[in-house]
Amino acid sequence: MKYEDEVKGKGKQAIGAAKEKLGKLVGDRDLEESGTQERFEGRVQEQLGKGRRKVGEAVEDLGERIAGKR
């Protein structure tokens, strides 16, 4: 799937944000920190996915140009 890492990263960010808010609400510092970490990991995963997709699209475009399809 072309957007897999981007989608998984967004999901991790959402779960992390929920954990973070729940941790703040119940006063669980460990849960809050876990949520913050998960949100960060999700952002990194999403950005890596975007970069990977853009590189793939550039390679496909270059291949099409070389093949004379554009």
N, CA, C and O atoms as a Tinker XYZ file with bonds, in Angstrom:
   280  protein
     1  N      0.844000   -1.171000    0.000000    73     2
     2  CA     0.000000    0.000000    0.000000    64     1     3
     3  C      0.893000    1.239000    0.000000    63     2     4     5
     4  O      1.849000    1.333000    0.770000    81     3
     5  N      0.574000    2.152000   -0.846000    73     3     6
     6  CA     1.397000    3.339000   -1.043000    64     5     7
     7  C      1.424000    4.263000    0.173000    63     6     8     9
     8  O      2.452000    4.873000    0.466000    81     7
     9  N      0.322000    4.366000    0.868000    73     7    10
    10  CA     0.206000    5.311000    1.981000    64     9    11
    11  C      0.223000    4.633000    3.344000    63    10    12    13
    12  O     -0.162000    5.249000    4.337000    81    11
    13  N      0.654000    3.394000    3.413000    73    11    14
    14  CA     0.561000    2.602000    4.642000    64    13    15
    15  C      1.236000    3.280000    5.836000    63    14    16    17
    16  O      0.619000    3.421000    6.892000    81    15
    17  N      2.485000    3.698000    5.683000    73    15    18
    18  CA     3.186000    4.328000    6.805000    64    17    19
    19  C      2.536000    5.646000    7.212000    63    18    20    21
    20  O      2.491000    5.977000    8.397000    81    19
    21  N      2.040000    6.387000    6.250000    73    19    22
    22  CA     1.385000    7.649000    6.575000    64    21    23
    23  C      0.119000    7.402000    7.394000    63    22    24    25
    24  O     -0.133000    8.102000    8.375000    81    23
    25  N     -0.667000    6.422000    6.999000    73    23    26
    26  CA    -1.911000    6.106000    7.703000    64    25    27
    27  C     -1.613000    5.551000    9.093000    63    26    28    29
    28  O     -2.246000    5.947000   10.071000    81    27
    29  N     -0.650000    4.635000    9.180000    73    27    30
    30  CA    -0.292000    4.076000   10.484000    64    29    31
    31  C      0.265000    5.156000   11.408000    63    30    32    33
    32  O     -0.003000    5.154000   12.609000    81    31
    33  N      1.035000    6.071000   10.845000    73    31    34
    34  CA     1.586000    7.170000   11.638000    64    33    35
    35  C      0.496000    8.067000   12.196000    63    34    36    37
    36  O      0.556000    8.478000   13.355000    81    35
    37  N     -0.500000    8.372000   11.373000    73    35    38
    38  CA    -1.618000    9.199000   11.842000    64    37    39
    39  C     -2.397000    8.469000   12.935000    63    38    40    41
    40  O     -2.850000    9.082000   13.902000    81    39
    41  N     -2.548000    7.158000   12.771000    73    39    42
    42  CA    -3.235000    6.371000   13.794000    64    41    43
    43  C     -2.486000    6.395000   15.119000    63    42    44    45
    44  O     -3.089000    6.539000   16.183000    81    43
    45  N     -1.164000    6.252000   15.043000    73    43    46
    46  CA    -0.348000    6.299000   16.256000    64    45    47
    47  C     -0.463000    7.662000   16.933000    63    46    48    49
    48  O     -0.505000    7.754000   18.160000    81    47
    49  N     -0.513000    8.704000   16.134000    73    47    50
    50  CA    -0.643000   10.047000   16.702000    64    49    51
    51  C     -1.964000   10.193000   17.440000    63    50    52    53
    52  O     -2.016000   10.779000   18.521000    81    51
    53  N     -3.028000    9.664000   16.858000    73    51    54
    54  CA    -4.343000    9.768000   17.492000    64    53    55
    55  C     -4.382000    8.975000   18.800000    63    54    56    57
    56  O     -4.895000    9.462000   19.808000    81    55
    57  N     -3.848000    7.771000   18.783000    73    55    58
    58  CA    -3.817000    6.949000   19.997000    64    57    59
    59  C     -2.952000    7.616000   21.058000    63    58    60    61
    60  O     -3.309000    7.642000   22.236000    81    59
    61  N     -1.822000    8.149000   20.637000    73    59    62
    62  CA    -0.935000    8.828000   21.575000    64    61    63
    63  C     -1.586000   10.038000   22.214000    63    62    64    65
    64  O     -1.433000   10.275000   23.413000    81    63
    65  N     -2.313000   10.807000   21.410000    73    63    66
    66  CA    -2.997000   11.985000   21.941000    64    65    67
    67  C     -4.057000   11.578000   22.963000    63    66    68    69
    68  O     -4.226000   12.239000   23.988000    81    67
    69  N     -4.769000   10.486000   22.677000    73    67    70
    70  CA    -5.785000   10.010000   23.616000    64    69    71
    71  C     -5.136000    9.556000   24.930000    63    70    72    73
    72  O     -5.628000    9.875000   26.013000    81    71
    73  N     -4.041000    8.816000   24.828000    73    71    74
    74  CA    -3.334000    8.373000   26.035000    64    73    75
    75  C     -2.833000    9.567000   26.844000    63    74    76    77
    76  O     -2.926000    9.600000   28.071000    81    75
    77  N     -2.304000   10.536000   26.119000    73    75    78
    78  CA    -1.771000   11.730000   26.781000    64    77    79
    79  C     -2.867000   12.457000   27.558000    63    78    80    81
    80  O     -2.668000   12.834000   28.714000    81    79
    81  N     -4.016000   12.651000   26.925000    73    79    82
    82  CA    -5.122000   13.348000   27.589000    64    81    83
    83  C     -5.681000   12.537000   28.753000    63    82    84    85
    84  O     -5.999000   13.091000   29.806000    81    83
    85  N     -5.799000   11.232000   28.563000    73    83    86
    86  CA    -6.297000   10.381000   29.642000    64    85    87
    87  C     -5.325000   10.395000   30.824000    63    86    88    89
    88  O     -5.736000   10.444000   31.983000    81    87
    89  N     -4.036000   10.351000   30.508000    73    87    90
    90  CA    -3.031000   10.417000   31.568000    64    89    91
    91  C     -3.125000   11.702000   32.368000    63    90    92    93
    92  O     -3.018000   11.686000   33.595000    81    91
    93  N     -3.325000   12.823000   31.672000    73    91    94
    94  CA    -3.478000   14.111000   32.360000    64    93    95
    95  C     -4.741000   14.107000   33.217000    63    94    96    97
    96  O     -4.739000   14.592000   34.348000    81    95
    97  N     -5.820000   13.552000   32.663000    73    95    98
    98  CA    -7.103000   13.545000   33.345000    64    97    99
    99  C     -7.061000   12.753000   34.654000    63    98   100   101
   100  O     -7.602000   13.193000   35.669000    81    99
   101  N     -6.421000   11.590000   34.624000    73    99   102
   102  CA    -6.397000   10.736000   35.819000    64   101   103
   103  C     -5.138000   10.928000   36.662000    63   102   104   105
   104  O     -4.980000   10.300000   37.709000    81   103
   105  N     -4.245000   11.801000   36.197000    73   103   106
   106  CA    -3.025000   12.073000   36.947000    64   105   107
   107  C     -1.982000   10.983000   36.851000    63   106   108   109
   108  O     -1.157000   10.819000   37.749000    81   107
   109  N     -2.022000   10.223000   35.739000    73   107   110
   110  CA    -1.052000    9.139000   35.518000    64   109   111
   111  C      0.067000    9.653000   34.619000    63   110   112   113
   112  O     -0.062000    9.674000   33.395000    81   111
   113  N      1.152000   10.059000   35.236000    73   111   114
   114  CA     2.281000   10.656000   34.513000    64   113   115
   115  C      2.888000    9.673000   33.509000    63   114   116   117
   116  O      3.294000   10.084000   32.422000    81   115
   117  N      2.957000    8.384000   33.854000    73   115   118
   118  CA     3.521000    7.378000   32.949000    64   117   119
   119  C      2.675000    7.240000   31.677000    63   118   120   121
   120  O      3.213000    7.162000   30.573000    81   119
   121  N      1.360000    7.210000   31.842000    73   119   122
   122  CA     0.465000    7.107000   30.687000    64   121   123
   123  C      0.580000    8.355000   29.816000    63   122   124   125
   124  O      0.584000    8.263000   28.589000    81   123
   125  N      0.669000    9.497000   30.441000    73   123   126
   126  CA     0.810000   10.760000   29.708000    64   125   127
   127  C      2.103000   10.759000   28.890000    63   126   128   129
   128  O      2.098000   11.133000   27.718000    81   127
   129  N      3.202000   10.341000   29.504000    73   127   130
   130  CA     4.489000   10.295000   28.806000    64   129   131
   131  C      4.475000    9.245000   27.691000    63   130   132   133
   132  O      5.061000    9.451000   26.628000    81   131
   133  N      3.808000    8.133000   27.941000    73   131   134
   134  CA     3.675000    7.103000   26.920000    64   133   135
   135  C      2.926000    7.658000   25.705000    63   134   136   137
   136  O      3.294000    7.392000   24.560000    81   135
   137  N      1.884000    8.420000   25.970000    73   135   138
   138  CA     1.114000    9.043000   24.891000    64   137   139
   139  C      1.938000   10.051000   24.111000    63   138   140   141
   140  O      1.861000   10.106000   22.883000    81   139
   141  N      2.719000   10.841000   24.815000    73   139   142
   142  CA     3.585000   11.824000   24.152000    64   141   143
   143  C      4.587000   11.116000   23.241000    63   142   144   145
   144  O      4.818000   11.540000   22.109000    81   143
   145  N      5.174000   10.043000   23.745000    73   143   146
   146  CA     6.139000    9.269000   22.962000    64   145   147
   147  C      5.478000    8.657000   21.726000    63   146   148   149
   148  O      6.050000    8.680000   20.636000    81   147
   149  N      4.286000    8.118000   21.898000    73   147   150
   150  CA     3.587000    7.488000   20.781000    64   149   151
   151  C      3.202000    8.516000   19.719000    63   150   152   153
   152  O      3.277000    8.234000   18.523000    81   151
   153  N      2.791000    9.705000   20.153000    73   151   154
   154  CA     2.486000   10.774000   19.186000    64   153   155
   155  C      3.729000   11.141000   18.382000    63   154   156   157
   156  O      3.655000   11.325000   17.167000    81   155
   157  N      4.871000   11.247000   19.063000    73   155   158
   158  CA     6.122000   11.569000   18.386000    64   157   159
   159  C      6.482000   10.481000   17.374000    63   158   160   161
   160  O      6.836000   10.784000   16.234000    81   159
   161  N      6.392000    9.219000   17.790000    73   159   162
   162  CA     6.695000    8.109000   16.886000    64   161   163
   163  C      5.769000    8.125000   15.677000    63   162   164   165
   164  O      6.193000    7.828000   14.559000    81   163
   165  N      4.515000    8.470000   15.900000    73   163   166
   166  CA     3.557000    8.556000   14.797000    64   165   167
   167  C      3.917000    9.641000   13.805000    63   166   168   169
   168  O      3.805000    9.450000   12.594000    81   167
   169  N      4.352000   10.789000   14.323000    73   167   170
   170  CA     4.775000   11.877000   13.419000    64   169   171
   171  C      5.972000   11.460000   12.588000    63   170   172   173
   172  O      6.029000   11.730000   11.388000    81   171
   173  N      6.931000   10.801000   13.228000    73   171   174
   174  CA     8.124000   10.337000   12.509000    64   173   175
   175  C      7.726000    9.325000   11.446000    63   174   176   177
   176  O      8.191000    9.412000   10.310000    81   175
   177  N      6.873000    8.365000   11.795000    73   175   178
   178  CA     6.449000    7.342000   10.843000    64   177   179
   179  C      5.711000    7.972000    9.664000    63   178   180   181
   180  O      5.924000    7.580000    8.516000    81   179
   181  N      4.846000    8.946000    9.943000    73   179   182
   182  CA     4.110000    9.617000    8.873000    64   181   183
   183  C      5.067000   10.352000    7.927000    63   182   184   185
   184  O      4.927000   10.263000    6.707000    81   183
   185  N      6.029000   11.070000    8.489000    73   183   186
   186  CA     6.979000   11.812000    7.663000    64   185   187
   187  C      7.858000   10.883000    6.831000    63   186   188   189
   188  O      8.151000   11.178000    5.672000    81   187
   189  N      8.275000    9.774000    7.410000    73   187   190
   190  CA     9.056000    8.792000    6.648000    64   189   191
   191  C      8.219000    8.226000    5.498000    63   190   192   193
   192  O      8.716000    8.036000    4.388000    81   191
   193  N      6.961000    7.964000    5.779000    73   191   194
   194  CA     6.065000    7.462000    4.738000    64   193   195
   195  C      5.896000    8.459000    3.608000    63   194   196   197
   196  O      5.903000    8.080000    2.437000    81   195
   197  N      5.745000    9.734000    3.951000    73   195   198
   198  CA     5.621000   10.774000    2.925000    64   197   199
   199  C      6.890000   10.855000    2.084000    63   198   200   201
   200  O      6.832000   10.952000    0.858000    81   199
   201  N      8.024000   10.814000    2.752000    73   199   202
   202  CA     9.296000   10.868000    2.028000    64   201   203
   203  C      9.473000    9.687000    1.105000    63   202   204   205
   204  O      9.886000    9.841000   -0.044000    81   203
   205  N      9.158000    8.499000    1.611000    73   203   206
   206  CA     9.274000    7.278000    0.815000    64   205   207
   207  C      8.361000    7.338000   -0.403000    63   206   208   209
   208  O      8.753000    6.954000   -1.505000    81   207
   209  N      7.129000    7.828000   -0.192000    73   207   210
   210  CA     6.166000    7.941000   -1.291000    64   209   211
   211  C      6.660000    8.928000   -2.348000    63   210   212   213
   212  O      6.574000    8.660000   -3.546000    81   211
   213  N      7.174000   10.065000   -1.894000    73   211   214
   214  CA     7.643000   11.076000   -2.843000    64   213   215
   215  C      8.835000   10.572000   -3.653000    63   214   216   217
   216  O      8.931000   10.838000   -4.851000    81   215
   217  N      9.736000    9.851000   -3.005000    73   215   218
   218  CA    10.875000    9.282000   -3.734000    64   217   219
   219  C     10.369000    8.261000   -4.759000    63   218   220   221
   220  O     10.834000    8.234000   -5.899000    81   219
   221  N      9.430000    7.437000   -4.350000    73   219   222
   222  CA     8.864000    6.442000   -5.266000    64   221   223
   223  C      8.200000    7.088000   -6.466000    63   222   224   225
   224  O      8.363000    6.634000   -7.599000    81   223
   225  N      7.444000    8.158000   -6.210000    73   223   226
   226  CA     6.784000    8.867000   -7.309000    64   225   227
   227  C      7.808000    9.496000   -8.253000    63   226   228   229
   228  O      7.613000    9.501000   -9.468000    81   227
   229  N      8.898000   10.025000   -7.697000    73   227   230
   230  CA     9.942000   10.625000   -8.536000    64   229   231
   231  C     10.621000    9.564000   -9.395000    63   230   232   233
   232  O     10.925000    9.804000  -10.563000    81   231
   233  N     10.858000    8.390000   -8.812000    73   231   234
   234  CA    11.476000    7.299000   -9.573000    64   233   235
   235  C     10.544000    6.836000  -10.690000    63   234   236   237
   236  O     10.992000    6.591000  -11.810000    81   235
   237  N      9.250000    6.714000  -10.389000    73   235   238
   238  CA     8.283000    6.320000  -11.417000    64   237   239
   239  C      8.249000    7.351000  -12.547000    63   238   240   241
   240  O      8.224000    6.993000  -13.724000    81   239
   241  N      8.249000    8.622000  -12.177000    73   239   242
   242  CA     8.225000    9.699000  -13.178000    64   241   243
   243  C      9.473000    9.645000  -14.046000    63   242   244   245
   244  O      9.397000    9.786000  -15.267000    81   243
   245  N     10.609000    9.442000  -13.419000    73   243   246
   246  CA    11.862000    9.349000  -14.167000    64   245   247
   247  C     11.830000    8.152000  -15.112000    63   246   248   249
   248  O     12.267000    8.252000  -16.258000    81   247
   249  N     11.316000    7.025000  -14.636000    73   247   250
   250  CA    11.210000    5.845000  -15.484000    64   249   251
   251  C     10.337000    6.085000  -16.691000    63   250   252   253
   252  O     10.660000    5.649000  -17.796000    81   251
   253  N      9.215000    6.785000  -16.483000    73   251   254
   254  CA     8.336000    7.112000  -17.591000    64   253   255
   255  C      8.997000    8.050000  -18.589000    63   254   256   257
   256  O      8.808000    7.913000  -19.798000    81   255
   257  N      9.769000    8.996000  -18.084000    73   255   258
   258  CA    10.477000    9.927000  -18.981000    64   257   259
   259  C     11.526000    9.185000  -19.804000    63   258   260   261
   260  O     11.678000    9.417000  -21.003000    81   259
   261  N     12.245000    8.288000  -19.133000    73   259   262
   262  CA    13.277000    7.515000  -19.840000    64   261   263
   263  C     12.634000    6.633000  -20.894000    63   262   264   265
   264  O     13.175000    6.481000  -21.990000    81   263
   265  N     11.508000    6.060000  -20.583000    73   263   266
   266  CA    10.814000    5.174000  -21.519000    64   265   267
   267  C     10.120000    5.966000  -22.624000    63   266   268   269
   268  O      9.601000    5.385000  -23.576000    81   267
   269  N     10.112000    7.277000  -22.498000    73   267   270
   270  CA     9.524000    8.128000  -23.529000    64   269   271
   271  C      8.023000    8.215000  -23.467000    63   270   272   273
   272  O      7.376000    8.567000  -24.453000    81   271
   273  N      7.460000    7.899000  -22.319000    73   271   274
   274  CA     6.005000    7.948000  -22.179000    64   273   275
   275  C      5.510000    9.339000  -21.834000    63   274   276   277
   276  O      4.301000    9.574000  -21.813000    81   275
   277  N      6.400000   10.250000  -21.569000    73   275   278
   278  CA     5.983000   11.623000  -21.248000    64   277   279
   279  C      6.676000   12.594000  -22.149000    63   278   280
   280  O      6.459000   13.801000  -22.039000    81   279
